[in-house]
Amino acid sequence: MLKDHRPDVVFFLNDLMAFGGLTVAQELGLRVPEDMGVVGFNALGLNTVLPVPLTTVSTPRHLMGVTGARTLLARLHGVGVARATALPIKVQPGGTTRAQPKRLQAEV
């Protein structure tokens, strides 16, 4: 089934899981990123020990903590706060993804 319905890119919950996915892809004989891309999340700093730099999404962990603490304190003091807060993220390109054909870019 993987051969017939292989995804172009697999986005993992975190960088550690992406490393596992990268390992499994290689064990299956898949070339990353030529056959399938791998993307992690949270920029855990694994690129210093991986043979191929992992493409990952970096989140502002410190800002997330500060925002959460401020929201909690506001709620404890009866101050109305937004139910959700959007924070910036940054894609850190690595060697586990490739540029997509224009045909796929137009579909997004």
C-alpha positions in Angstrom: 0.0 0.0 0.0 2.8 2.4 0.8 4.2 2.0 -2.7 0.8 2.9 -4.3 -0.2 5.6 -1.9 3.0 7.1 -0.6 2.6 10.7 0.8 4.9 13.4 -0.6 5.7 14.7 2.9 5.0 13.3 6.4 4.6 15.9 9.2 5.4 14.4 12.6 4.2 15.6 16.0 7.8 16.4 17.1 11.4 16.1 16.0 12.0 12.8 17.8 9.1 11.2 16.0 10.4 12.6 12.7 13.8 11.1 13.4 12.0 7.7 13.8 10.1 8.3 10.6 13.3 9.1 8.8 14.9 5.9 10.0 11.9 3.8 9.0 11.7 5.4 5.5 15.4 4.6 5.0 14.8 1.0 6.2 12.0 0.7 3.6 14.4 1.8 0.9 12.9 5.3 0.5 15.2 8.2 -0.3 14.5 11.2 1.8 13.7 13.8 0.4 13.6 12.4 -3.1 10.9 9.8 -2.5 9.2 11.3 0.6 9.8 14.3 2.7 10.0 14.3 6.6 9.1 17.4 8.7 9.4 17.6 12.5 8.0 20.0 15.0 9.4 22.1 17.9 13.0 22.4 16.7 14.4 20.2 19.4 18.0 20.7 18.3 18.6 17.2 16.8 20.3 18.6 13.7 23.7 18.6 15.5 23.6 14.8 15.7 21.6 13.8 12.6 23.3 12.8 9.4 20.8 15.0 7.4 19.5 18.2 8.9 15.8 17.8 9.7 13.3 20.2 8.3 11.3 21.4 11.4 8.9 24.0 12.6 10.2 26.2 15.4 7.8 27.4 18.0 8.4 30.3 20.4 8.5 28.2 23.6 9.4 31.1 25.9 6.7 33.3 24.5 4.2 30.4 24.8 5.1 30.1 28.5 4.8 33.9 29.1 1.5 34.1 27.3 0.1 31.1 29.2 1.2 32.5 32.5 -0.3 35.9 31.8 -3.6 34.3 30.6 -3.8 32.2 33.7 -3.1 35.1 36.0 -5.7 37.2 34.2 -8.3 34.5 34.5 -7.6 34.0 38.2 -8.2 37.7 38.7 -11.5 37.7 36.7 -10.1 39.5 33.7 -11.6 38.4 30.4 -9.0 37.0 28.0 -9.0 35.7 24.4 -9.9 32.0 24.2 -7.0 31.4 21.7 -3.9 33.3 20.9 -1.9 32.9 17.7 1.8 33.0 18.1 4.5 33.1 15.3 6.2 30.0 14.1 9.1 29.6 11.8 9.9 26.8 9.3 13.5 25.8 9.5 14.4 24.2 6.1 16.6 21.2 6.3 17.7 18.3 4.1 14.5 16.2 4.5 12.2 18.2 2.2 12.4 19.4 -1.4 10.7 22.0 -3.4 7.3 21.0 -4.6 6.2 20.9 -8.3 4.2 24.0 -9.3 1.3 21.7 -9.9 1.1 20.9 -6.2 1.8 24.4 -5.0 -1.3 25.7 -6.9 -3.6 23.1 -5.2 -2.8 24.3 -1.7 
